[in-house]
Amino acid sequence: MNILSVTIFVFLIFILIGIFLFFAVNLYYSIRSRNCPYIGTSQETIDKILKEAELKEGQYLLELGCGDGRVLRQAAREYKIKGRGIDIHGWAILKAKILARLQNLKNVEFERGNIFQVKLGEAGVIYLFLTREILEKLAPKIKNEIWPGALLISHGFEIPELEKELLKTIEHGGGLPSFQRITYFYKCQNPND
């Protein structure tokens, strides 16, 4: 075996170890965050939600629990918004970053992080596809940090703490799982009242 073969072999071993560690760490966080499953939203549903949101060019959209970023990426492509997606699943964020780069989307960013540590006040639109349990824990933060006039979209689950701020709901039909049949739109005028 010559030195080049050994170098290539060692390089490949390091690459495989890196890939293994990446997936092992993400598996650990997926198990640890068992009430944060990754569930994609259908293209038809995203189309309907974004149309109802009436996004304006240049608006800032924050997607919490973004998964592979399909809502944010589509909003950036079609409505020319700026935005940021946050998710706990590193593999989903990696996919979001790769797809955003392939689609040449320079006005969005994705990061692996804790949605409870994100500042919400910077966003004119916030999109959530989170479990009921997570929404209940996130509701006080939303009420304290969201801008008056901001649009909050919760796909799948209502936020009872914001009931009086409910603007409208849209239904997506019976072919979807029950938790994906309704999207709730909240216009937060003064959520602390």
Secondary structure, DSSP 8 states (H G I E B T S, - for coil): --HHHHHHHHHHHHHHHHHHHHHHHHHHHHHHTTT-------HHHHHHHHHHHT--TT-EEEEET-TT-HHHHHHHHHH--EEEEEES-HHHHHHHHHHHHHTT--SEEEEE--GGGS--TT-SEEEE---HHHHHHHHHHHHHHS-TTEEEEEESS--GGGGGGEEEEEE--TTS-GGGSEEEEEEES-TT-
